[in-house]
Amino acid sequence: MEKAEQCGGEVRDRQTNYEVVEKTSGRVVIRDLGPWDKYMTVTNAAEEVVNELVAVRTLIQGDRLFYFDSSGELDEIVIERLRFAGFKAGNWRRAAGK
C-alpha cells in the first residue's frame, strides 16, 4: 500500500480535492476531502477523476476504484476499459470518525 497522497484536478470551473489512501494490486481507494463549498465532489466529477488517475498511472487496467464519498461511505466507481462507467453503491465500510 502506498502512503496517502493528495490529488485533485481541474473540473470545469472548480477543482476536486481527494487523496489516494490505498493502492494495492487490483484496487485503488481514494477519499473525497472537500470542503465542498470550494471543491467538486468526487461523485460529481467522477469521469475527470478517473481520467486523472489513469493519466498518472495510479489506476491501471484491471484495477477497481473505490472511494469514500463526502458522507464517508465507501462506494465503487465502475471502470470499463479505463473509462468511467458508473457507480456501484457499497456497504463495505465507513471512513473512520464518520
N, C-alpha and C positions, 0 to 999 in steps of 0.2 A: 504494500500500500504506500502510495506517495503521501508526503506531507500536504496538508491543506494549502491550497494556493488560490488567491483571489483572482477572479477573472471578471470580465464584463466587456460587452461590445456595444457599439453604437447601433441603436434601433430607432429608425425614423428620427424623431426629434429628441428622444430620450434614450438613455442607456440602460442596460441591465447591470445588475450587481450581484454576483454569485461567486461561490468558491467551490473548487473540486475538493471533496472531503475523502474520497476513496477512489483508487484506480487499481483494479486487480485484473487478472486475465478474464476477459469476458464481461466485465462490469465496471461502470463508471457511476459515481454518486456525486451529485452537486447539491449545494444548499443555496436557496434564494436568500439574499442578505438584506435587500431593501436599502434604505427606507422607501416605501412605495409611493410616497408623495413626490419623490425625486427620481426614482428609477422604475422602469418597466418590470413587471414580474416575469419570472421565467416562463410561467404559464402563458402569458400574453405575447411573449417573444420567443416561443419555443423553436420555431424554424430558424431564426437568426442564431440562437444559442447552439443548436445542433451544427449549423454551418461553421460557426466559430470553433467549436470543439473538434470538428473534422479538419479544419484548416491547420490547426496547431498540432494535429495528430494525437490529441488526448483521446478521441473517440475513433476507433478503427473498425473495419469490417468484422462483424460477429459480436461486437460489444452490445450490451444492453445498457440503457441510460436511465438511471433513477434520479429523482430529485426530491428534496424536502421543500415543499411549497411554502408560500407565505403564511400558511396556518400551521406549519410544522409537520404536515402529513407527508409520508413517503409514497410517491406515486411514480409511475413509469412513463417516460416519453418513448413512444414506439418508433423504432428506426427501421426503415427498409432501404436497402442499397445506399446506406449512409445519408439518407434524407429523412426529415421529419415525416412521420406517417400517422400521427395521432397520439392519443393518451390512453393509458390504462390505469384506472384507479386501483389503489392498493391498500391493503390493511396490514402492511409489513411491520411498520413501527412508526412511532412518533419521534421527533427530534427531542433530544434531552432538554429538559427545562421548559417544554411547551405544554 
